[in-house]
Amino acid sequence: MYPSEFKYLAAESVDDALTLIADHEFAEILAGGQSLIPLQKERLAMPDYVIDISEIAELDYIEETADEIRLGAVTTHTTAEESELVREHVFIFSECISKIADRLVRNRGTVGGTVVEADPDGDYMPVMKLLNPDVVVTGPDGERVIPFSEFYIGMFTVDIEEDELLTEVRLPKLPLLPEAAGVGSTYKKHVNRSGDYAIVGVAALVHVDDDGSIIDARVTIGSVGPLLTSEGAADAVVGTKLDEASLEAAADAVEAEVMPDQEGRLGAYKRAMAGEFTQQALRTAYERALADSQ
Ligand SMILES: Cc1cc2nc3c(=O)[nH]c(=O)nc-3n(C[C@H](O)[C@H](O)[C@H](O)COP(=O)(O)OP(=O)(O)OC[C@H]3O[C@@H](n4cnc5c(N)ncnc54)[C@H](O)[C@@H]3O)c2cc1C
């Protein structure tokens, strides 16, 4: 189906975009269009105006501060994935992007659009929940800086007003614990076919001491009911050197904590895969943490 009729408006700056938003009722922001355009084609979104922010140069950057990697909202998945700064300091984010759809989607889809969309099956979500970056939104009254844990309210719902733009995502550099001897992280995605949305997505982050013992662990699960941080999985592995017993305890904890939306065999399958992929993610994160500590 073709989208309903709309007027296209190209914003040249953040101020310009905010003015266009204020002046036009029933408008939608267009970033990469990878969610919006399919919704328009299905007539699930029928804006009168589409305000294109994709060419705003001041929103297209990746910068480093002492503690963060800051990404402008219209940075594409591909640019973020290939960024040396991201790979060096927040490799898990680059790894997660490499599992999104295909090159065509990654070349157009944006960091800001994906965080605002907050698709519960999206690959960013477990990684955002794990890293809890600050999100910057800009509106007529200036900027608000909100931790992701508050910005994300629930599936497809975030703390942003209609007259605001998401302008920046501030990823914390790893390690999060300066006292750690090593840090490792990973994002594992279970799909039936390459390029699909996740059946299960698991992000894991492990800090180890000099002795190779885990001093801190975080595990988040996406696509299996509500986005989840598994306290049980973390408790099962902290203080260990990730032996089989602790891995099994972590998987059991995740399987008990997730709440798949589906009943019956599909729900049971997702629950089992959440446990299996938790084990895989913890193994990889731990191996990377040990290597980092050498
Ligand atoms: C075929 C296909 C397969 C896909 N597969 C996957 C997958 O496997 N995993 C995955 O995680 N994702 C997947 N996606 C989604 C993809 O990652 C997109 O990047 C994501 O949907 C956001 O798209 P976008 O950045 O182009 O935003 P748009 O589609 O342009 O916008 C999305 C929404 O956010 C709003 N918006 C955009 N930017 C801003 C901003 N800066 N401030 C305020 N509001 C804003 C828009 O108004 C709109 O409502 C897929 C998409 C397609 C088309």
The ligand as a Gaussian input file, in Angstrom:
#p B3LYP/6-31G(d) Opt

LIG

0 1
 C       13.101000      -4.904000       7.168000
 C       13.488000      -4.389000       8.533000
 C       14.095000      -5.260000       9.420000
 C       14.467000      -4.821000      10.689000
 N       15.085000      -5.703000      11.532000
 C       15.500000      -5.290000      12.746000
 C       16.189000      -6.174000      13.618000
 O       16.468000      -7.337000      13.302000
 N       16.555000      -5.697000      14.837000
 C       16.304000      -4.409000      15.219000
 O       16.673000      -4.043000      16.331000
 N       15.668000      -3.543000      14.404000
 C       15.267000      -3.944000      13.182000
 N       14.635000      -3.052000      12.336000
 C       14.377000      -1.666000      12.791000
 C       15.603000      -0.771000      12.511000
 O       16.614000      -1.106000      13.454000
 C       15.373000       0.747000      12.603000
 O       16.593000       1.347000      12.753000
 C       14.504000       1.255000      13.701000
 O       13.203000       0.807000      13.500000
 C       14.427000       2.802000      13.743000
 O       14.298000       3.294000      12.467000
 P       14.819000       4.753000      12.047000
 O       16.026000       5.128000      12.823000
 O       14.913000       4.724000      10.583000
 O       13.662000       5.695000      12.582000
 P       12.338000       6.192000      11.841000
 O       11.632000       5.050000      11.203000
 O       12.640000       7.343000      10.963000
 O       11.534000       6.693000      13.115000
 C       11.021000       5.778000      14.071000
 C       10.121000       6.529000      15.061000
 O       10.892000       7.362000      15.914000
 C       10.580000       8.741000      15.733000
 N       11.888000       9.424000      15.734000
 C       12.940000       9.105000      14.952000
 N       14.018000       9.833000      15.327000
 C       13.608000      10.634000      16.335000
 C       14.281000      11.594000      17.150000
 N       15.594000      11.876000      17.001000
 N       13.572000      12.228000      18.120000
 C       12.251000      11.951000      18.288000
 N       11.567000      11.032000      17.565000
 C       12.252000      10.375000      16.593000
 C        9.824000       8.812000      14.413000
 O        8.904000       9.874000      14.370000
 C        9.115000       7.465000      14.386000
 O        7.961000       7.510000      15.171000
 C       14.240000      -3.463000      11.071000
 C       13.643000      -2.574000      10.165000
 C       13.267000      -3.032000       8.902000
 C       12.638000      -2.064000       7.937000

